[in-house]
Amino acid sequence: MAVQINIHEAKTHLSKLIDQACRGEEVVIAKAGKPVVRLTPVQPTAVGRHFGALRGKARVDEAFFEPLPEDELRAWE
């Protein structure tokens, strides 16, 4: 069952409403009695590196192991 609350009351109790939404309760904020927004929790995004993510997408050939030209070496200094 959705909890519908007006904007003024939502400003007063925002922290409580956020907790309710995070628990999975539906929280609807209304303006002049008409629903305008719904609070929903943000789902965490996957972070970090995944071993092998570039498998098959990058290739290293023999040229990789050749020394760099002098001008490129200077650019790295």
VMD Tcl script that builds the backbone (N, CA, C; Angstrom):
set m [mol new atoms 231]
animate dup $m
set s [atomselect $m all]
$s set {name element resname resid chain x y z} {
  {N N MET 1 A 0.846 -1.181 0.000}
  {CA C MET 1 A 0.000 0.000 0.000}
  {C C MET 1 A 0.889 1.240 0.000}
  {N N ALA 2 A 0.602 2.183 -0.853}
  {CA C ALA 2 A 1.415 3.386 -0.989}
  {C C ALA 2 A 1.065 4.402 0.088}
  {N N VAL 3 A 2.091 5.078 0.563}
  {CA C VAL 3 A 1.916 6.191 1.486}
  {C C VAL 3 A 1.923 7.447 0.633}
  {N N GLN 4 A 0.851 8.239 0.697}
  {CA C GLN 4 A 0.808 9.493 -0.040}
  {C C GLN 4 A 0.872 10.634 0.963}
  {N N ILE 5 A 1.739 11.580 0.701}
  {CA C ILE 5 A 1.994 12.670 1.639}
  {C C ILE 5 A 2.146 13.964 0.846}
  {N N ASN 6 A 1.703 15.082 1.419}
  {CA C ASN 6 A 1.820 16.338 0.681}
  {C C ASN 6 A 3.234 16.904 0.803}
  {N N ILE 7 A 3.565 17.828 -0.075}
  {CA C ILE 7 A 4.924 18.357 -0.155}
  {C C ILE 7 A 5.380 18.973 1.165}
  {N N HIS 8 A 4.543 19.774 1.788}
  {CA C HIS 8 A 4.936 20.427 3.042}
  {C C HIS 8 A 5.295 19.388 4.101}
  {N N GLU 9 A 4.465 18.389 4.251}
  {CA C GLU 9 A 4.727 17.349 5.244}
  {C C GLU 9 A 5.957 16.522 4.852}
  {N N ALA 10 A 6.144 16.311 3.547}
  {CA C ALA 10 A 7.308 15.555 3.080}
  {C C ALA 10 A 8.601 16.282 3.431}
  {N N LYS 11 A 8.603 17.614 3.308}
  {CA C LYS 11 A 9.806 18.379 3.672}
  {C C LYS 11 A 10.103 18.214 5.154}
  {N N THR 12 A 9.087 18.157 5.954}
  {CA C THR 12 A 9.256 18.022 7.397}
  {C C THR 12 A 9.763 16.636 7.784}
  {N N HIS 13 A 9.331 15.608 7.068}
  {CA C HIS 13 A 9.633 14.221 7.433}
  {C C HIS 13 A 10.447 13.496 6.364}
  {N N LEU 14 A 11.258 14.216 5.612}
  {CA C LEU 14 A 11.976 13.624 4.485}
  {C C LEU 14 A 12.840 12.433 4.901}
  {N N SER 15 A 13.561 12.566 5.993}
  {CA C SER 15 A 14.442 11.484 6.432}
  {C C SER 15 A 13.650 10.206 6.701}
  {N N LYS 16 A 12.518 10.327 7.365}
  {CA C LYS 16 A 11.659 9.183 7.661}
  {C C LYS 16 A 11.112 8.575 6.368}
  {N N LEU 17 A 10.733 9.412 5.426}
  {CA C LEU 17 A 10.191 8.925 4.157}
  {C C LEU 17 A 11.249 8.186 3.348}
  {N N ILE 18 A 12.478 8.686 3.387}
  {CA C ILE 18 A 13.578 8.005 2.694}
  {C C ILE 18 A 13.786 6.624 3.300}
  {N N ASP 19 A 13.761 6.530 4.616}
  {CA C ASP 19 A 13.907 5.225 5.277}
  {C C ASP 19 A 12.798 4.266 4.846}
  {N N GLN 20 A 11.577 4.779 4.750}
  {CA C GLN 20 A 10.458 3.942 4.327}
  {C C GLN 20 A 10.679 3.429 2.897}
  {N N ALA 21 A 11.101 4.319 2.014}
  {CA C ALA 21 A 11.336 3.929 0.617}
  {C C ALA 21 A 12.450 2.887 0.537}
  {N N CYS 22 A 13.489 3.051 1.340}
  {CA C CYS 22 A 14.595 2.094 1.340}
  {C C CYS 22 A 14.174 0.733 1.869}
  {N N ARG 23 A 13.149 0.694 2.685}
  {CA C ARG 23 A 12.617 -0.580 3.186}
  {C C ARG 23 A 11.672 -1.231 2.176}
  {N N GLY 24 A 11.453 -0.556 1.045}
  {CA C GLY 24 A 10.604 -1.120 0.003}
  {C C GLY 24 A 9.182 -0.606 -0.007}
  {N N GLU 25 A 8.865 0.319 0.908}
  {CA C GLU 25 A 7.515 0.873 0.924}
  {C C GLU 25 A 7.389 1.908 -0.194}
  {N N GLU 26 A 6.206 1.993 -0.780}
  {CA C GLU 26 A 5.974 2.981 -1.830}
  {C C GLU 26 A 5.598 4.307 -1.179}
  {N N VAL 27 A 6.351 5.346 -1.511}
  {CA C VAL 27 A 6.109 6.673 -0.952}
  {C C VAL 27 A 5.832 7.618 -2.111}
  {N N VAL 28 A 4.646 8.225 -2.100}
  {CA C VAL 28 A 4.235 9.142 -3.156}
  {C C VAL 28 A 4.062 10.517 -2.546}
  {N N ILE 29 A 4.638 11.520 -3.192}
  {CA C ILE 29 A 4.502 12.900 -2.728}
  {C C ILE 29 A 3.518 13.602 -3.666}
  {N N ALA 30 A 2.556 14.284 -3.045}
  {CA C ALA 30 A 1.488 14.929 -3.803}
  {C C ALA 30 A 1.548 16.443 -3.666}
  {N N LYS 31 A 1.029 17.112 -4.687}
  {CA C LYS 31 A 0.902 18.577 -4.676}
  {C C LYS 31 A -0.577 18.877 -4.896}
  {N N ALA 32 A -1.173 19.551 -3.937}
  {CA C ALA 32 A -2.608 19.864 -3.980}
  {C C ALA 32 A -3.442 18.593 -4.138}
  {N N GLY 33 A -2.992 17.518 -3.465}
  {CA C GLY 33 A -3.741 16.271 -3.479}
  {C C GLY 33 A -3.506 15.390 -4.690}
  {N N LYS 34 A -2.717 15.866 -5.655}
  {CA C LYS 34 A -2.435 15.071 -6.857}
  {C C LYS 34 A -1.019 14.513 -6.790}
  {N N PRO 35 A -0.844 13.206 -6.959}
  {CA C PRO 35 A 0.494 12.607 -6.917}
  {C C PRO 35 A 1.399 13.210 -7.993}
  {N N VAL 36 A 2.631 13.581 -7.593}
  {CA C VAL 36 A 3.571 14.165 -8.553}
  {C C VAL 36 A 4.890 13.399 -8.630}
  {N N VAL 37 A 5.351 12.819 -7.531}
  {CA C VAL 37 A 6.597 12.056 -7.562}
  {C C VAL 37 A 6.493 10.831 -6.657}
  {N N ARG 38 A 7.372 9.865 -6.937}
  {CA C ARG 38 A 7.453 8.649 -6.128}
  {C C ARG 38 A 8.894 8.503 -5.664}
  {N N LEU 39 A 9.103 8.276 -4.379}
  {CA C LEU 39 A 10.451 8.041 -3.858}
  {C C LEU 39 A 10.815 6.578 -4.067}
  {N N THR 40 A 11.970 6.360 -4.649}
  {CA C THR 40 A 12.470 5.001 -4.813}
  {C C THR 40 A 13.953 4.992 -4.466}
  {N N PRO 41 A 14.440 3.926 -3.861}
  {CA C PRO 41 A 15.864 3.865 -3.523}
  {C C PRO 41 A 16.712 3.692 -4.783}
  {N N VAL 42 A 17.921 4.216 -4.744}
  {CA C VAL 42 A 18.869 4.061 -5.841}
  {C C VAL 42 A 19.571 2.731 -5.660}
  {N N GLN 43 A 19.588 1.943 -6.720}
  {CA C GLN 43 A 20.258 0.655 -6.664}
  {C C GLN 43 A 21.760 0.867 -6.819}
  {N N PRO 44 A 22.574 0.231 -5.993}
  {CA C PRO 44 A 24.018 0.405 -6.112}
  {C C PRO 44 A 24.527 -0.113 -7.455}
  {N N THR 45 A 25.481 0.594 -8.019}
  {CA C THR 45 A 26.057 0.170 -9.285}
  {C C THR 45 A 27.280 -0.699 -9.009}
  {N N ALA 46 A 27.544 -1.583 -9.911}
  {CA C ALA 46 A 28.714 -2.446 -9.775}
  {C C ALA 46 A 29.974 -1.605 -9.961}
  {N N VAL 47 A 30.889 -1.751 -9.061}
  {CA C VAL 47 A 32.145 -1.015 -9.146}
  {C C VAL 47 A 33.305 -1.994 -9.103}
  {N N GLY 48 A 34.438 -1.510 -9.506}
  {CA C GLY 48 A 35.620 -2.338 -9.454}
  {C C GLY 48 A 35.977 -2.881 -10.819}
  {N N ARG 49 A 37.065 -3.537 -10.842}
  {CA C ARG 49 A 37.568 -4.114 -12.075}
  {C C ARG 49 A 37.249 -5.602 -12.115}
  {N N HIS 50 A 37.023 -6.078 -13.293}
  {CA C HIS 50 A 36.725 -7.501 -13.475}
  {C C HIS 50 A 37.866 -8.124 -14.258}
  {N N PHE 51 A 38.516 -9.090 -13.657}
  {CA C PHE 51 A 39.623 -9.766 -14.297}
  {C C PHE 51 A 39.147 -10.387 -15.607}
  {N N GLY 52 A 39.891 -10.117 -16.659}
  {CA C GLY 52 A 39.566 -10.680 -17.962}
  {C C GLY 52 A 38.535 -9.891 -18.746}
  {N N ALA 53 A 38.193 -8.686 -18.307}
  {CA C ALA 53 A 37.163 -7.898 -18.983}
  {C C ALA 53 A 37.545 -7.561 -20.420}
  {N N LEU 54 A 38.829 -7.453 -20.721}
  {CA C LEU 54 A 39.271 -7.123 -22.077}
  {C C LEU 54 A 39.712 -8.350 -22.876}
  {N N ARG 55 A 39.456 -9.512 -22.346}
  {CA C ARG 55 A 39.864 -10.737 -23.049}
  {C C ARG 55 A 39.245 -10.748 -24.447}
  {N N GLY 56 A 40.114 -10.930 -25.439}
  {CA C GLY 56 A 39.657 -10.970 -26.820}
  {C C GLY 56 A 39.476 -9.609 -27.460}
  {N N LYS 57 A 39.655 -8.533 -26.701}
  {CA C LYS 57 A 39.454 -7.182 -27.233}
  {C C LYS 57 A 40.767 -6.446 -27.461}
  {N N ALA 58 A 41.827 -6.902 -26.871}
  {CA C ALA 58 A 43.131 -6.252 -27.027}
  {C C ALA 58 A 44.142 -7.301 -27.466}
  {N N ARG 59 A 45.127 -6.839 -28.223}
  {CA C ARG 59 A 46.131 -7.760 -28.719}
  {C C ARG 59 A 47.501 -7.113 -28.580}
  {N N VAL 60 A 48.479 -7.884 -28.190}
  {CA C VAL 60 A 49.855 -7.415 -28.077}
  {C C VAL 60 A 50.681 -8.214 -29.079}
  {N N ASP 61 A 51.277 -7.497 -30.040}
  {CA C ASP 61 A 52.114 -8.198 -31.008}
  {C C ASP 61 A 53.589 -7.942 -30.688}
  {N N GLU 62 A 54.466 -8.412 -31.517}
  {CA C GLU 62 A 55.916 -8.303 -31.274}
  {C C GLU 62 A 56.381 -6.847 -31.206}
  {N N ALA 63 A 55.732 -5.943 -31.906}
  {CA C ALA 63 A 56.129 -4.535 -31.908}
  {C C ALA 63 A 56.034 -3.926 -30.506}
  {N N PHE 64 A 55.188 -4.481 -29.661}
  {CA C PHE 64 A 55.039 -3.982 -28.299}
  {C C PHE 64 A 56.357 -4.054 -27.532}
  {N N PHE 65 A 57.154 -5.061 -27.815}
  {CA C PHE 65 A 58.383 -5.293 -27.074}
  {C C PHE 65 A 59.605 -4.582 -27.668}
  {N N GLU 66 A 59.419 -3.917 -28.795}
  {CA C GLU 66 A 60.525 -3.183 -29.410}
  {C C GLU 66 A 60.770 -1.885 -28.649}
  {N N PRO 67 A 62.022 -1.415 -28.578}
  {CA C PRO 67 A 62.310 -0.165 -27.879}
  {C C PRO 67 A 61.609 1.018 -28.552}
  {N N LEU 68 A 61.251 1.997 -27.746}
  {CA C LEU 68 A 60.614 3.201 -28.283}
  {C C LEU 68 A 61.652 4.080 -28.967}
  {N N PRO 69 A 61.228 4.836 -29.977}
  {CA C PRO 69 A 62.143 5.803 -30.595}
  {C C PRO 69 A 62.544 6.870 -29.572}
  {N N GLU 70 A 63.689 7.496 -29.773}
  {CA C GLU 70 A 64.228 8.487 -28.824}
  {C C GLU 70 A 63.244 9.623 -28.537}
  {N N ASP 71 A 62.563 10.149 -29.560}
  {CA C ASP 71 A 61.643 11.268 -29.343}
  {C C ASP 71 A 60.474 10.862 -28.437}
  {N N GLU 72 A 59.978 9.627 -28.555}
  {CA C GLU 72 A 58.908 9.165 -27.674}
  {C C GLU 72 A 59.413 8.939 -26.267}
  {N N LEU 73 A 60.631 8.435 -26.116}
  {CA C LEU 73 A 61.214 8.260 -24.784}
  {C C LEU 73 A 61.344 9.599 -24.066}
  {N N ARG 74 A 61.782 10.631 -24.793}
  {CA C ARG 74 A 61.903 11.970 -24.198}
  {C C ARG 74 A 60.533 12.503 -23.758}
  {N N ALA 75 A 59.512 12.195 -24.511}
  {CA C ALA 75 A 58.155 12.662 -24.169}
  {C C ALA 75 A 57.675 12.088 -22.843}
  {N N TRP 76 A 58.174 10.913 -22.464}
  {CA C TRP 76 A 57.785 10.271 -21.221}
  {C C TRP 76 A 58.540 10.813 -20.017}
  {N N GLU 77 A 59.567 11.591 -20.256}
  {CA C GLU 77 A 60.362 12.089 -19.140}
  {C C GLU 77 A 59.806 13.375 -18.602}
}
mol reanalyze $m
mol bondsrecalc $m
mol representation Tube
mol addrep $m
